[in-house]
Amino acid sequence: MMSFKREITLLFFVLLAFAVATPKARAQARATGLSDSQEAGSFLVFPLFETGSVTTADQGVLPKTSFEISARCPTGSTCTDGDDVDIRLEWVCSAGVVCSERNFVLTTTVNGTIRFDPTSSVCQPGGCGGFVQLPQCPEGYLVAWVIDESGNPIKFDGLIGDAVIRESPTAVSAYDAIPVQAGAALANKALIPAPGGALEFDRFSYQAVTGKIIGSVHYDSSTATSTISTSLILLTLDTLSNRPNYPVFVDLNFYNEFEVPASESTTFFCFEETQNLNTAFGLNAATFGTKGLVESIKAVKTPFVGIADTAGPVTLLGLVITREIDPATGTLLRHYTLPFYNDSKPVDTDFVY
């Protein structure tokens, strides 16, 4: 039997290993130029917005989507409460082969927060130093990045954000924005190169993001009391705003509880919410599985009808959204959103705004 002293010694070294591993893992991530989803960034990605409103019993009319962005002083920098932080935001959505966008600028301060939604040009209580340009599509994704007074992107790794999605009076969920840091070699508030209006996620201007999604999914099912419907929210930052784009082809592997695979694929321009898993891929609890895993094999842009774009591997981000529906009335009872994991392999890309 192991002595108490030896047990304490072993526990000490186990805890020490964990304490050393975390900083080492973060250092390795920085060395690869990969963004860190657990640190504030100079650029934020909100994978989903939905326009419209819902009427609740206790709070009246509320927007389907509400956003919050807060700014903190970047680690290692010196700031003063009240220092301005200017943020450019852009709604992005698919309009055929065109990645349609609308942009606007809002302002907050260090340790301040702005709250806004896609249904009103006026920010929610607290103000935001600007007006919200309303999106041109019913759904899509939102990006935000820090700029200087002249509108140039700058390094300010202090942004965090979240979104609340309401699709019915009883269905509400939330998700955190995906932060992307500026290049490690750049100083705080340094200009970030943006040649030709392109934000470069090349590990120098901005850190890179990944091209693989890995997630847990609840396969579609229907009982006498509840219908489950799951969709994938997919987007790429390899985007030419307000220009035709090559389509993104995504190969997917789904697995059930018994490791049985189902190879599927989907195609989209800029952004997609797939149909539910049963309609889109024929995957449901009756014939395939109740709960399982989805993993993308590759995501690539392929030339299409003479469009001027760049072919090859692309970034891939998104969410899983699962809805619980009353089968008798079709009423949406609840929904919840889950983030994707990734493989930590950076994919260099340009976002042309």
C-alpha positions as CSV (number, residue, x, y, z in Angstrom):
1,M,0.0,0.0,0.0
2,M,1.3,3.5,-0.9
3,S,2.2,5.5,2.2
4,F,0.4,8.8,3.0
5,K,3.7,10.7,2.5
6,R,4.2,9.2,-1.0
7,E,0.6,10.0,-1.9
8,I,1.1,13.6,-0.9
9,T,4.4,13.8,-2.9
10,L,2.7,12.2,-6.0
11,L,-0.2,14.7,-5.7
12,F,2.2,17.6,-5.5
13,F,4.0,16.6,-8.7
14,V,0.7,16.0,-10.5
15,L,-0.5,19.4,-9.6
16,L,2.9,20.9,-10.5
17,A,2.6,19.2,-13.9
18,F,-0.8,20.8,-14.5
19,A,0.5,24.2,-13.4
20,V,3.4,24.0,-15.8
21,A,1.4,22.5,-18.7
22,T,-1.1,25.3,-19.1
23,P,1.4,28.2,-19.6
24,K,3.5,25.9,-21.9
25,A,0.4,25.1,-24.0
26,R,-0.4,28.7,-24.3
27,A,3.2,29.6,-25.3
28,Q,3.1,26.9,-28.0
29,A,-0.2,28.3,-29.3
30,R,1.4,31.8,-29.5
31,A,4.4,30.3,-31.3
32,T,2.1,28.9,-34.0
33,G,0.3,32.2,-34.4
34,L,-3.0,30.7,-33.5
35,S,-5.6,32.8,-31.8
36,D,-6.6,32.0,-28.2
37,S,-10.4,31.7,-27.7
38,Q,-10.0,32.3,-24.0
39,E,-8.3,35.7,-24.2
40,A,-9.6,39.1,-25.3
41,G,-8.9,40.1,-28.9
42,S,-8.6,42.9,-31.3
43,F,-11.2,41.2,-33.6
44,L,-14.5,39.4,-32.6
45,V,-16.6,36.9,-34.6
46,F,-20.3,36.4,-33.7
47,P,-21.3,33.3,-35.7
48,L,-25.1,34.1,-35.7
49,F,-27.5,37.0,-35.8
50,E,-31.2,36.8,-36.5
51,T,-33.4,39.8,-37.2
52,G,-36.9,40.3,-36.0
53,S,-38.5,40.3,-32.5
54,V,-40.5,38.2,-30.1
55,T,-43.2,39.2,-27.6
56,T,-42.6,37.9,-24.1
57,A,-45.1,37.7,-21.3
58,D,-42.9,39.4,-18.7
59,Q,-40.6,41.7,-20.7
60,G,-42.8,42.7,-23.7
61,V,-41.2,42.9,-27.2
62,L,-37.6,41.9,-27.4
63,P,-35.2,41.6,-30.3
64,K,-34.4,38.1,-31.5
65,T,-30.7,38.9,-31.1
66,S,-28.9,41.1,-28.6
67,F,-25.2,41.8,-28.6
68,E,-22.8,43.0,-25.9
69,I,-19.2,44.1,-26.5
70,S,-16.9,45.0,-23.5
71,A,-13.4,46.5,-23.7
72,R,-10.8,45.9,-21.1
73,C,-7.2,47.1,-20.9
74,P,-5.0,44.7,-22.9
75,T,-2.7,42.6,-20.8
76,G,0.6,44.4,-20.2
77,S,-0.7,47.8,-21.2
78,T,-1.6,50.9,-19.2
79,C,-5.0,52.4,-19.7
80,T,-7.3,55.0,-18.0
81,D,-11.0,54.5,-17.4
82,G,-12.8,56.5,-20.1
83,D,-10.2,56.0,-22.8
84,D,-12.1,55.7,-26.1
85,V,-12.2,52.4,-28.0
86,D,-13.6,52.7,-31.5
87,I,-15.0,49.5,-33.1
88,R,-16.0,48.9,-36.6
89,L,-18.7,46.2,-37.1
90,E,-19.9,44.4,-40.2
91,W,-23.0,42.3,-40.8
92,V,-22.2,39.5,-43.3
93,C,-24.7,37.3,-45.0
94,S,-25.2,35.3,-48.2
95,A,-27.1,36.9,-51.1
96,G,-26.6,34.2,-53.8
97,V,-22.9,34.1,-54.7
98,V,-22.4,37.6,-53.2
99,C,-21.3,38.0,-49.6
100,S,-23.4,41.0,-48.7
101,E,-22.2,43.3,-45.9
102,R,-23.1,46.5,-44.1
103,N,-20.8,48.2,-41.7
104,F,-21.0,50.9,-39.0
105,V,-18.8,52.2,-36.2
106,L,-19.6,52.3,-32.4
107,T,-17.6,53.6,-29.5
108,T,-17.1,52.4,-26.0
109,T,-14.4,53.0,-23.3
110,V,-11.9,51.0,-21.4
111,N,-13.9,48.9,-18.9
112,G,-17.1,50.0,-20.7
113,T,-19.8,48.0,-22.5
114,I,-22.0,48.6,-25.5
115,R,-25.3,46.8,-26.1
116,F,-27.1,46.8,-29.4
117,D,-29.3,44.6,-31.7
118,P,-30.1,44.3,-35.4
119,T,-33.6,45.7,-35.0
120,S,-32.9,49.3,-34.0
121,S,-30.4,51.9,-35.1
122,V,-30.2,53.2,-31.6
123,C,-28.2,51.3,-29.0
124,Q,-29.7,49.9,-25.9
125,P,-29.5,51.8,-22.6
126,G,-26.0,53.1,-21.9
127,G,-25.3,54.4,-25.5
128,C,-22.6,53.4,-27.9
129,G,-21.4,56.6,-29.5
130,G,-22.9,55.9,-32.9
131,F,-25.8,54.4,-34.9
132,V,-26.4,50.8,-35.8
133,Q,-26.6,50.2,-39.6
134,L,-29.3,47.5,-39.8
135,P,-28.5,44.2,-41.6
136,Q,-29.7,43.5,-45.1
137,C,-30.5,39.8,-44.5
138,P,-32.6,37.9,-42.0
139,E,-29.6,36.0,-40.6
140,G,-25.8,35.9,-41.0
141,Y,-22.8,36.6,-38.9
142,L,-21.2,39.7,-37.3
143,V,-17.6,40.7,-37.0
144,A,-16.1,43.6,-35.0
145,W,-12.6,45.0,-34.8
146,V,-10.8,47.9,-33.1
147,I,-9.9,51.0,-35.3
148,D,-8.2,54.3,-34.8
149,E,-9.8,57.7,-35.3
150,S,-9.1,57.5,-39.1
151,G,-10.8,54.1,-39.4
152,N,-7.6,52.0,-39.6
153,P,-7.4,48.7,-37.8
154,I,-5.2,48.7,-34.7
155,K,-4.0,46.2,-32.2
156,F,-6.0,46.4,-29.0
157,D,-6.4,43.0,-27.5
158,G,-9.2,44.0,-25.1
159,L,-12.5,43.0,-26.7
160,I,-14.8,40.4,-25.4
161,G,-18.5,39.9,-26.4
162,D,-21.6,37.7,-26.2
163,A,-24.9,37.4,-28.0
164,V,-28.4,36.3,-26.8
165,I,-30.7,34.6,-29.2
166,R,-34.5,34.5,-28.7
167,E,-36.6,32.7,-31.2
168,S,-39.8,32.4,-29.2
169,P,-41.2,33.8,-25.9
170,T,-39.7,30.7,-24.2
171,A,-36.7,29.9,-26.3
172,V,-33.6,31.8,-25.3
173,S,-29.9,30.9,-25.4
174,A,-26.5,32.7,-25.5
175,Y,-23.0,32.2,-26.8
176,D,-19.7,34.0,-26.5
177,A,-18.0,35.7,-29.4
178,I,-14.9,34.2,-30.8
179,P,-11.9,36.5,-30.1
180,V,-8.9,36.9,-32.4
181,Q,-5.8,38.6,-31.2
182,A,-3.5,40.8,-33.2
183,G,0.0,39.7,-34.1
184,A,2.2,39.1,-31.1
185,A,5.0,41.3,-32.5
186,L,2.8,44.4,-32.8
187,A,2.7,46.9,-30.0
188,N,-0.6,47.9,-28.4
189,K,-2.4,50.4,-30.6
190,A,0.0,49.8,-33.5
191,L,-1.5,50.0,-37.0
192,I,-2.4,46.6,-38.4
193,P,-1.6,46.4,-42.2
194,A,-4.8,46.0,-44.3
195,P,-3.6,46.1,-47.9
196,G,-6.5,46.7,-50.3
197,G,-9.0,46.7,-47.4
198,A,-8.1,43.1,-46.4
199,L,-7.7,42.1,-42.8
200,E,-5.0,39.5,-42.9
201,F,-5.2,36.6,-40.5
202,D,-1.6,35.6,-41.3
203,R,0.0,35.4,-37.9
204,F,1.6,38.8,-38.3
205,S,-1.4,41.2,-38.7
206,Y,-3.9,39.1,-36.8
207,Q,-3.4,35.6,-35.4
208,A,-4.7,32.8,-37.5
209,V,-7.9,30.8,-37.0
210,T,-8.6,27.2,-37.9
211,G,-10.3,25.4,-40.8
212,K,-11.9,22.5,-38.9
213,I,-15.0,22.1,-36.8
214,I,-15.6,19.4,-34.2
215,G,-18.8,19.3,-32.2
216,S,-21.4,17.3,-30.3
217,V,-24.7,17.0,-32.0
218,H,-28.2,15.8,-30.9
219,Y,-29.8,14.0,-33.9
220,D,-33.3,14.8,-34.9
221,S,-36.1,12.9,-33.2
222,S,-39.8,13.1,-32.6
223,T,-42.0,11.8,-29.7
224,A,-45.5,12.5,-28.5
225,T,-44.2,15.3,-26.3
226,S,-41.1,16.8,-28.0
227,T,-39.5,17.2,-31.4
228,I,-35.7,17.7,-31.6
229,S,-34.3,19.6,-34.5
230,T,-30.5,20.3,-34.8
231,S,-28.8,22.6,-37.4
232,L,-25.2,23.6,-38.0
233,I,-24.2,27.3,-38.3
234,L,-21.2,27.5,-40.6
235,L,-19.2,30.5,-41.8
236,T,-15.8,31.4,-43.3
237,L,-13.7,34.5,-42.8
238,D,-12.3,33.9,-46.4
239,T,-14.8,36.5,-47.6
240,L,-14.9,39.2,-50.3
241,S,-17.5,41.6,-48.9
242,N,-20.2,42.8,-51.4
243,R,-18.5,40.7,-54.2
244,P,-19.2,37.3,-55.7
245,N,-17.3,34.5,-53.9
246,Y,-16.3,31.0,-54.7
247,P,-18.5,28.4,-52.9
248,V,-17.2,26.7,-49.8
249,F,-17.4,22.9,-50.0
250,V,-17.4,21.2,-46.6
251,D,-17.0,17.4,-46.2
252,L,-18.4,16.2,-42.9
253,N,-18.3,12.9,-40.9
254,F,-21.1,12.2,-38.4
255,Y,-20.8,9.5,-35.8
256,N,-23.4,7.9,-33.6
257,E,-23.0,6.4,-30.1
258,F,-21.5,3.2,-31.6
259,E,-18.9,5.0,-33.7
260,V,-20.8,4.3,-37.0
261,P,-19.9,7.0,-39.5
262,A,-22.0,8.8,-42.0
263,S,-20.1,10.8,-44.7
264,E,-22.0,13.9,-45.8
265,S,-21.2,17.3,-47.3
266,T,-22.6,20.8,-47.6
267,T,-21.9,23.9,-49.7
268,F,-22.4,27.6,-48.9
269,F,-21.3,31.1,-49.8
270,C,-19.9,33.0,-46.7
271,F,-22.5,31.7,-44.2
272,E,-25.0,28.9,-43.8
273,E,-27.5,27.6,-41.4
274,T,-28.1,24.1,-42.6
275,Q,-31.5,22.6,-42.6
276,N,-32.1,20.2,-39.7
277,L,-29.9,17.1,-39.6
278,N,-32.7,14.8,-40.8
279,T,-33.7,17.0,-43.8
280,A,-30.2,18.0,-44.7
281,F,-28.4,14.6,-44.2
282,G,-31.1,12.0,-43.3
283,L,-29.7,11.6,-39.8
284,N,-32.3,11.0,-37.0
285,A,-32.7,9.0,-33.8
286,A,-34.9,6.4,-35.4
287,T,-32.3,5.2,-38.0
288,F,-28.9,6.5,-37.0
289,G,-28.4,7.7,-33.4
290,T,-29.6,9.9,-30.6
291,K,-26.4,11.8,-29.8
292,G,-23.1,11.9,-31.5
293,L,-20.2,13.7,-33.1
294,V,-19.7,15.8,-36.2
295,E,-16.2,16.6,-37.6
296,S,-15.3,18.4,-40.8
297,I,-12.8,16.6,-43.0
298,K,-11.9,19.6,-45.1
299,A,-13.3,23.0,-46.1
300,V,-12.2,24.4,-49.5
301,K,-13.2,27.1,-52.0
302,T,-13.5,25.9,-55.6
303,P,-13.6,28.0,-58.7
304,F,-17.1,28.8,-59.9
305,V,-18.5,30.5,-63.1
306,G,-15.6,32.9,-63.7
307,I,-15.7,34.6,-60.3
308,A,-12.4,36.3,-59.2
309,D,-11.6,34.7,-55.9
310,T,-8.9,32.5,-54.3
311,A,-9.3,28.7,-54.3
312,G,-8.0,26.4,-51.7
313,P,-8.4,25.6,-47.9
314,V,-10.5,28.1,-45.9
315,T,-11.3,29.0,-42.3
316,L,-14.4,27.4,-40.9
317,L,-16.2,28.6,-37.7
318,G,-19.7,28.3,-36.4
319,L,-22.1,26.9,-33.8
320,V,-24.5,24.0,-33.3
321,I,-28.1,25.0,-32.5
322,T,-30.7,22.5,-31.2
323,R,-34.4,23.3,-31.0
324,E,-37.1,21.6,-28.9
325,I,-40.5,21.9,-30.5
326,D,-44.0,21.0,-29.3
327,P,-45.1,18.4,-31.9
328,A,-48.8,19.2,-31.4
329,T,-48.7,22.9,-32.0
330,G,-45.3,23.4,-33.7
331,T,-44.4,25.9,-31.0
332,L,-40.7,26.4,-30.3
333,L,-40.3,25.6,-26.6
334,R,-36.5,25.8,-26.1
335,H,-33.2,26.0,-28.0
336,Y,-29.6,26.0,-27.1
337,T,-26.3,26.8,-28.8
338,L,-23.0,24.9,-28.5
339,P,-19.6,26.0,-29.8
340,F,-17.4,24.0,-32.0
341,Y,-14.0,22.7,-31.1
342,N,-11.1,22.8,-33.5
343,D,-7.8,21.0,-34.3
344,S,-5.4,23.9,-33.5
345,K,-4.1,24.0,-37.0
346,P,-4.0,27.6,-38.3
347,V,-5.3,28.5,-41.8
348,D,-4.1,31.8,-43.1
349,T,-6.8,33.9,-44.7
350,D,-7.9,37.4,-45.7
351,F,-11.2,39.1,-44.9
352,V,-11.8,41.8,-47.5
353,Y,-14.2,44.4,-46.1
